[in-house]
Amino acid sequence: MNDLTLSLEITALGMGLVFGAILLLWLMMVLLTLLTAEKEIPADEVPAPAAPEPAAVSQAGYKAQAAALAVAMALSEQELSSAHPLPEPPTAIVSAWQLGMRTRQSSEKGNFRRH
């Protein structure tokens, strides 16, 4: 009976340590999220962002950018759309020993079919 009591005490101690460690990690995660969370600023204290001034670009600049973008997209689409033939995979050469072992395994599993 003494062995049973000792084993139950050891089990309880081990389980207590495991659950205690889990609770300690949980408490540490809660504290870290509380300490590192970004604080919300009330809407009335948030300064309004200054709108940046748009850069003066001529119509010719826009047309040149649009043309360059169209050419880049066309070249990219051309590369993607051209079909490339796939090379033939190398044939698997199976030795007589491998064929025999695979046949035996298939017949043991019931997957073997005689034609």
C-alpha positions in Angstrom: 0.0 0.0 0.0 2.9 2.3 0.6 4.0 2.0 -3.0 0.6 3.0 -4.2 0.5 6.1 -2.0 4.0 7.1 -3.1 3.1 6.7 -6.8 -0.1 8.8 -6.3 1.9 11.5 -4.5 4.4 11.6 -7.4 1.6 11.7 -10.0 -0.1 14.5 -8.1 3.1 16.5 -7.8 3.9 16.1 -11.5 0.5 17.1 -12.6 0.5 20.0 -10.2 3.8 21.2 -11.7 2.6 20.9 -15.2 -0.6 22.8 -14.6 1.2 25.4 -12.5 3.6 26.0 -15.4 0.7 26.4 -17.8 -1.0 28.9 -15.5 2.3 30.8 -15.1 2.8 31.0 -18.9 -0.8 32.1 -19.3 -0.3 34.9 -16.6 2.9 36.0 -18.4 1.1 36.3 -21.7 -1.7 38.3 -20.2 0.8 40.7 -18.6 2.8 41.0 -21.8 -0.3 41.9 -23.8 -1.4 44.4 -21.2 2.0 46.1 -21.1 2.7 46.0 -24.9 -0.8 46.8 -26.2 -1.1 50.1 -28.2 -3.1 52.6 -26.3 -6.1 54.1 -28.2 -6.1 57.8 -28.6 -9.5 59.6 -28.3 -10.7 61.0 -31.7 -10.7 64.6 -30.4 -6.9 64.4 -29.6 -5.8 62.9 -32.9 -4.2 65.6 -35.1 -5.5 65.7 -38.7 -2.8 64.6 -41.1 -1.6 67.2 -43.5 -2.6 66.5 -47.1 0.5 66.3 -49.3 0.7 68.6 -52.3 0.4 66.7 -55.6 3.4 66.9 -57.8 3.0 68.8 -61.0 3.1 66.2 -63.9 2.3 67.1 -67.4 -0.1 65.2 -69.6 2.8 63.9 -71.6 4.3 62.4 -68.4 1.1 60.5 -67.7 0.9 59.2 -71.3 4.5 58.0 -71.1 3.9 56.2 -67.8 0.7 54.6 -69.2 2.6 53.5 -72.4 5.4 52.0 -70.3 3.0 50.2 -68.1 1.1 48.8 -71.1 4.3 47.5 -72.7 5.4 45.9 -69.4 2.0 44.2 -69.0 2.0 43.0 -72.6 5.5 41.5 -72.3 4.6 39.8 -69.0 1.4 38.4 -70.5 3.3 37.1 -73.5 5.8 35.3 -71.3 3.0 33.7 -69.3 0.8 32.7 -72.2 3.5 31.0 -74.4 3.2 27.2 -73.8 6.3 25.3 -73.0 6.4 21.6 -73.8 6.9 19.4 -70.8 9.8 17.0 -71.0 9.1 13.3 -70.8 9.7 12.0 -67.3 12.4 9.3 -67.2 11.0 5.8 -67.2 11.2 3.9 -63.9 13.3 0.8 -64.2 12.1 -1.7 -61.7 14.2 -4.7 -60.9 12.8 -8.2 -60.8 13.3 -8.3 -57.0 11.3 -5.0 -56.6 8.5 -6.3 -58.9 8.3 -9.5 -56.8 8.2 -7.6 -53.5 5.5 -5.2 -54.8 3.4 -8.0 -56.2 3.6 -9.9 -52.9 2.6 -6.8 -50.9 -0.3 -6.1 -53.2 -1.5 -9.6 -52.9 -1.3 -9.5 -49.1 -3.4 -6.4 -49.0 -5.9 -7.8 -51.4 -5.2 -5.3 -54.1 -3.9 -7.9 -56.5 -6.1 -8.5 -59.6 -5.5 -11.2 -62.2 -6.4 -10.3 -65.7 
